[in-house]
Amino acid sequence: MSTIFFIVCLTILIGVIAGMSSPFWRKDPATPELINQDAEEDQERADLSVEREVLLQSLQELDVELAQGRLEQEDYARLKATDEQRLLGVLDRLEALAATGRPSSSSEQHNLPRSAWGSAIAVSLVVVIFSIGTYSFLQWRTINRLVGIQTDRAGQLPDPREMVARLEARLKENPDDVQGQMLAGRSYMALDRVDDAKNAYEKVLELDPRNHEAHYNMGVIMIEERKFDDPKLFEAALKHFDVVLVDRPNEPGVNWYKGLALWYLKRYRETEEFWATAYNNLDPGSTDAEFVKQALAKLRNGEPPF
């Protein structure tokens, strides 16, 4: 069985290599150096796009793991900083490729010989295979680090201030970069620059009105950083949480903070409902689950929950 598998893989590999090298078998008035360079840039752009999406998904998963109590705050900060540093590098490279890209004219595309189309299909196949491999590797790395296999790299963490300086330079040139604004918001929060974080998240919501993370963080900032208990402020925070709960009704962190806003508004029955949802979606026995359980018990006994 393994021999047959090896033969099939070898046949596919030979076919791909033959397809990719076919432009070199014929004489073509086009410049092969330019064709090769464009193909390499297209492949790199595709690979970077896949890695960007995987890193964004990884950052969302880290937030979920933290909210559900399956990840310690120290590990969360370390892993998030590492992913954000790599994501920043990916975004920088994608911008560089976009700046140097040379879109081909329609007339040139119509004049492509059939063998060139065969080469394009072969290159696309290689891109797909490599992209799947990249995705699988990054997912494997994410799983390993969440179960503690990854070694401690605390001493190698990027400096948040350096990251912020690079982000601010980028955003000065392109303030409508949603992903850059999100990274800036997270970095500002890590540096306790709350006002700057709020401005970054407001810009994100201007560009992407349904961005879950930005709505959640805006609501949290309103509650945690308030100067006094203003009912209008809690009502505004509720609107942010409601946007997230439309698509993620069982998210523990959002349910907890919505219940908290309702408690400050003295809507205790609704508070109990949302805190119960938060508790039911946390890992039993986790620190967060125990905290919510105690708050619920006090609420039901008519006591201040904290």
C-alpha positions as CSV (number, residue, x, y, z in Angstrom):
1,M,0.0,0.0,0.0
2,S,2.8,2.4,0.9
3,T,4.6,1.6,-2.4
4,I,1.5,2.5,-4.4
5,F,1.1,5.7,-2.4
6,F,4.7,6.6,-3.1
7,I,4.3,6.0,-6.8
8,V,1.2,8.1,-7.0
9,C,2.9,11.0,-5.1
10,L,6.0,10.7,-7.3
11,T,3.9,10.8,-10.5
12,I,2.0,13.9,-9.3
13,L,5.3,15.6,-8.4
14,I,6.9,14.8,-11.8
15,G,3.8,16.2,-13.5
16,V,3.9,19.4,-11.5
17,I,7.6,19.9,-12.2
18,A,7.1,19.2,-15.9
19,G,4.3,21.8,-16.0
20,M,6.3,24.4,-14.2
21,S,9.3,23.9,-16.4
22,S,7.5,23.8,-19.7
23,P,8.1,27.5,-20.5
24,F,11.8,26.7,-20.6
25,W,11.3,24.1,-23.4
26,R,10.1,26.5,-26.0
27,K,11.3,29.8,-27.4
28,D,9.1,32.7,-26.4
29,P,9.4,36.3,-27.2
30,A,8.4,37.1,-23.6
31,T,11.1,37.7,-21.1
32,P,11.4,34.6,-18.9
33,E,13.0,36.5,-16.0
34,L,9.9,38.7,-15.7
35,I,7.5,35.7,-15.9
36,N,9.5,33.9,-13.2
37,Q,9.6,36.9,-11.0
38,D,5.8,37.5,-11.3
39,A,5.1,33.8,-10.6
40,E,7.3,33.9,-7.5
41,E,5.6,37.1,-6.3
42,D,2.2,35.6,-6.9
43,Q,3.1,32.5,-5.0
44,E,4.6,34.5,-2.1
45,R,1.5,36.7,-2.0
46,A,-0.8,33.6,-1.8
47,D,1.3,32.0,0.9
48,L,1.4,35.2,3.0
49,S,-2.4,35.7,2.6
50,V,-2.9,32.1,3.9
51,E,-0.6,32.8,6.8
52,R,-2.3,36.1,7.6
53,E,-5.7,34.4,7.9
54,V,-4.3,31.6,10.0
55,L,-2.7,34.1,12.4
56,L,-5.9,36.1,12.7
57,Q,-7.8,32.9,13.4
58,S,-5.1,32.0,16.0
59,L,-5.5,35.4,17.7
60,Q,-9.3,34.9,17.9
61,E,-8.8,31.4,19.3
62,L,-6.5,32.8,22.0
63,D,-9.1,35.2,23.1
64,V,-11.7,32.4,23.3
65,E,-9.3,30.2,25.3
66,L,-8.6,33.0,27.7
67,A,-12.3,33.9,28.1
68,Q,-13.1,30.2,28.8
69,G,-10.4,29.9,31.4
70,R,-8.4,27.4,29.4
71,L,-5.3,29.7,29.1
72,E,-3.4,31.5,31.8
73,Q,-3.1,35.3,31.4
74,E,0.7,35.1,31.3
75,D,0.7,32.5,28.5
76,Y,-2.0,34.4,26.7
77,A,0.0,37.6,26.6
78,R,3.2,35.8,25.5
79,L,1.5,33.9,22.7
80,K,-0.5,36.8,21.5
81,A,2.5,39.1,21.3
82,T,4.4,36.4,19.3
83,D,1.5,36.1,16.8
84,E,1.0,39.8,16.5
85,Q,4.7,40.3,15.8
86,R,4.6,37.8,13.0
87,L,1.3,39.2,11.7
88,L,2.9,42.6,11.5
89,G,5.7,41.2,9.5
90,V,3.3,39.5,7.1
91,L,1.3,42.6,6.6
92,D,4.4,44.7,5.9
93,R,5.5,42.2,3.3
94,L,2.1,42.1,1.6
95,E,2.1,45.9,1.4
96,A,5.6,45.8,-0.2
97,L,4.4,43.3,-2.8
98,A,1.4,45.4,-3.5
99,A,3.6,48.4,-4.0
100,T,5.9,46.6,-6.5
101,G,3.2,44.6,-8.3
102,R,3.0,44.8,-12.0
103,P,-0.5,43.9,-13.3
104,S,-0.4,42.5,-16.8
105,S,-2.5,44.1,-19.6
106,S,-5.5,42.3,-21.1
107,S,-3.8,42.1,-24.5
108,E,-0.9,40.2,-23.0
109,Q,-3.2,37.8,-21.2
110,H,-5.0,37.1,-24.5
111,N,-1.7,36.3,-26.3
112,L,-0.6,33.7,-23.7
113,P,0.1,30.4,-25.5
114,R,-1.6,27.2,-24.3
115,S,1.6,26.0,-22.7
116,A,1.7,29.1,-20.5
117,W,-1.8,28.3,-19.2
118,G,-0.5,24.8,-18.4
119,S,2.3,26.4,-16.4
120,A,-0.1,28.6,-14.6
121,I,-2.3,25.6,-13.6
122,A,0.8,23.8,-12.4
123,V,1.9,26.8,-10.3
124,S,-1.6,27.1,-8.9
125,L,-1.4,23.5,-7.8
126,V,1.9,24.0,-6.1
127,V,0.5,27.1,-4.3
128,V,-2.5,25.2,-3.1
129,I,-0.4,22.3,-1.8
130,F,2.1,24.6,-0.1
131,S,-0.7,26.7,1.4
132,I,-2.4,23.6,2.8
133,G,0.9,22.6,4.3
134,T,1.5,26.0,5.8
135,Y,-2.0,26.0,7.3
136,S,-1.6,22.6,8.8
137,F,1.8,23.5,10.3
138,L,0.5,26.7,11.9
139,Q,-2.5,24.8,13.3
140,W,-0.3,22.1,14.7
141,R,1.9,24.7,16.3
142,T,-1.1,26.4,17.8
143,I,-2.4,23.2,19.3
144,N,1.0,22.3,20.7
145,R,1.5,25.6,22.4
146,L,-1.9,25.5,24.0
147,V,-1.2,22.2,25.7
148,G,2.2,23.3,26.9
149,I,4.5,21.6,24.5
150,Q,6.0,24.8,23.2
151,T,9.0,25.8,25.4
152,D,9.0,29.0,27.4
153,R,10.1,31.9,25.2
154,A,9.3,34.7,27.6
155,G,12.8,36.1,27.2
156,Q,12.3,36.4,23.5
157,L,9.1,38.4,23.6
158,P,8.9,41.4,21.2
159,D,9.0,44.8,22.9
160,P,5.4,46.2,22.7
161,R,6.7,49.8,22.5
162,E,8.7,48.8,19.4
163,M,5.7,47.2,17.9
164,V,3.5,50.3,18.6
165,A,6.1,52.6,17.0
166,R,6.1,50.5,13.8
167,L,2.3,50.3,13.8
168,E,2.0,54.1,14.3
169,A,4.3,54.7,11.3
170,R,2.3,52.3,9.2
171,L,-1.1,53.8,10.2
172,K,0.1,57.3,9.5
173,E,0.5,56.2,5.9
174,N,-2.6,54.1,5.8
175,P,-5.1,54.9,8.6
176,D,-7.8,52.8,7.0
177,D,-5.9,49.5,7.6
178,V,-8.4,47.6,9.7
179,Q,-5.9,44.9,10.8
180,G,-3.3,47.5,11.7
181,Q,-5.8,49.4,13.8
182,M,-6.8,46.2,15.6
183,L,-3.1,45.4,16.4
184,A,-2.7,49.0,17.6
185,G,-5.7,48.7,19.9
186,R,-4.4,45.5,21.5
187,S,-0.9,47.0,21.9
188,Y,-2.2,50.1,23.4
189,M,-4.2,48.1,25.9
190,A,-1.1,46.1,26.8
191,L,0.7,49.4,27.5
192,D,-2.3,50.7,29.5
193,R,-2.8,53.5,26.9
194,V,-6.6,53.2,27.2
195,D,-7.6,56.4,25.3
196,D,-5.4,55.5,22.4
197,A,-6.9,52.0,22.4
198,K,-10.4,53.4,22.4
199,N,-9.5,55.6,19.4
200,A,-8.1,52.6,17.5
201,Y,-11.2,50.5,18.1
202,E,-13.5,53.4,17.1
203,K,-11.5,53.6,13.8
204,V,-12.0,49.9,13.4
205,L,-15.8,50.2,13.9
206,E,-15.8,53.1,11.4
207,L,-14.2,50.8,8.8
208,D,-15.9,47.5,9.9
209,P,-19.1,48.2,11.8
210,R,-19.7,44.6,12.9
211,N,-16.2,43.8,14.1
212,H,-16.7,41.6,17.1
213,E,-13.5,42.2,18.9
214,A,-13.7,45.9,18.6
215,H,-17.3,46.0,19.9
216,Y,-16.4,43.7,22.8
217,N,-13.3,45.8,23.8
218,M,-15.2,49.1,23.5
219,G,-17.9,47.8,25.8
220,V,-15.2,46.5,28.3
221,I,-13.4,49.8,28.2
222,M,-16.6,51.7,28.9
223,I,-17.3,49.6,32.0
224,E,-13.8,49.1,33.4
225,E,-12.5,52.6,32.8
226,R,-15.6,54.7,33.8
227,K,-15.2,57.6,36.1
228,F,-18.7,57.3,37.5
229,D,-21.8,55.2,37.2
230,D,-23.6,56.8,34.3
231,P,-26.7,54.8,33.1
232,K,-26.2,56.1,29.6
233,L,-22.7,54.7,29.6
234,F,-23.9,51.3,30.5
235,E,-26.6,51.4,27.9
236,A,-24.0,52.3,25.3
237,A,-21.9,49.3,26.4
238,L,-24.9,47.0,26.1
239,K,-25.2,48.0,22.4
240,H,-21.7,46.9,21.8
241,F,-22.2,43.6,23.5
242,D,-25.5,43.0,21.6
243,V,-23.7,43.2,18.3
244,V,-21.4,40.4,19.3
245,L,-24.1,38.2,20.8
246,V,-26.1,38.2,17.6
247,D,-23.4,36.0,16.0
248,R,-21.8,34.5,19.2
249,P,-24.6,34.1,21.8
250,N,-22.7,31.7,24.0
251,E,-19.4,33.7,24.3
252,P,-18.7,33.6,28.1
253,G,-16.8,36.9,28.3
254,V,-19.5,38.9,26.4
255,N,-22.3,37.4,28.5
256,W,-20.4,38.2,31.7
257,Y,-19.9,41.8,30.8
258,K,-23.4,42.3,29.5
259,G,-24.7,40.9,32.7
260,L,-22.4,43.3,34.6
261,A,-23.8,46.3,32.7
262,L,-27.3,45.1,33.4
263,W,-26.5,44.7,37.1
264,Y,-25.3,48.4,37.3
265,L,-28.6,49.3,35.7
266,K,-30.4,47.3,38.4
267,R,-31.9,44.8,35.9
268,Y,-31.0,41.9,38.1
269,R,-33.2,39.2,36.5
270,E,-31.5,39.8,33.1
271,T,-28.1,39.8,34.9
272,E,-28.8,36.4,36.2
273,E,-29.8,35.1,32.8
274,F,-26.6,36.3,31.1
275,W,-24.3,35.2,33.9
276,A,-25.8,31.8,33.9
277,T,-25.1,31.6,30.1
278,A,-21.5,32.6,30.8
279,Y,-21.1,30.0,33.5
280,N,-22.6,27.2,31.4
281,N,-20.1,27.9,28.6
282,L,-17.0,28.0,30.9
283,D,-14.9,24.9,31.7
284,P,-16.3,23.5,35.0
285,G,-13.7,23.9,37.8
286,S,-11.9,26.7,36.1
287,T,-11.1,29.9,38.0
288,D,-13.4,31.9,35.9
289,A,-16.3,29.4,36.3
290,E,-15.9,29.5,40.1
291,F,-15.9,33.3,40.1
292,V,-19.1,33.5,38.0
293,K,-20.7,30.8,40.1
294,Q,-20.0,32.7,43.3
295,A,-21.3,36.0,41.7
296,L,-24.5,34.2,40.7
297,A,-25.0,32.7,44.2
298,K,-24.7,36.1,45.8
299,L,-27.0,37.7,43.2
300,R,-29.7,35.1,43.9
301,N,-29.4,35.7,47.6
302,G,-29.8,39.5,47.1
303,E,-26.2,40.2,48.0
304,P,-23.7,42.4,46.1
305,P,-21.9,39.9,43.7
306,F,-18.5,41.3,44.4
